[in-house]
Amino acid sequence: ALWPAAAVEVYTSKEVDAVNGTNLRLKCTFSSSSPISQHLSVTWNFQPEDLSSHEPVFYYLKEPYKLSAGRFKERVTWDGNIERNDVSIVIWNLQPTDNGTFTCQVKNPPDVDGTIGEVRLRVVQKVHFSEIHFLAVAIGSACVLMIIVVTVVIVCQHHRKKAQEKRIKVAGTELREKEKLKVREEKENSPLED
């Protein structure tokens, strides 16, 4: 009989952009057909864009191990949670020399074969105008436009009310003037009593 081969599946983003000088969480999660083992290991490596040899970035076996040498010494911290199948790391103070491909490999004995997660990192000088920025600008513009419309409506109503009050006042003044004139005319036309 053939038994299904045990394998670890690893999941990462394919490509990530990050701004020069910032910190970045490289997310890596996994699934395994076996329960989480005491001997589970995580290996992060890096291959520069010039495709020179792989460099170690980070290692985990029962606990996180920091590098004692290399470009990522003192710049990588563990940000994973094995219980949640999360083996992510944080890289501090990104540099253009960090452009390249990071690989995340998980072994969970007896699951030792499987996919290796790959993330291509591109360190940029400034953030590109992404969909999130576009959405933020669109929402902000809509809010500002709505405030302007509401303000214009309130101002127009205020001016209309003032104009109406002025017309009523003018009409009332004209009416009183007419009544006074009528009374005066009546007095002048009525015969004087001796």
Disulfide bonds with the S-S distance in Angstrom:
Cys28-Cys104 2.15
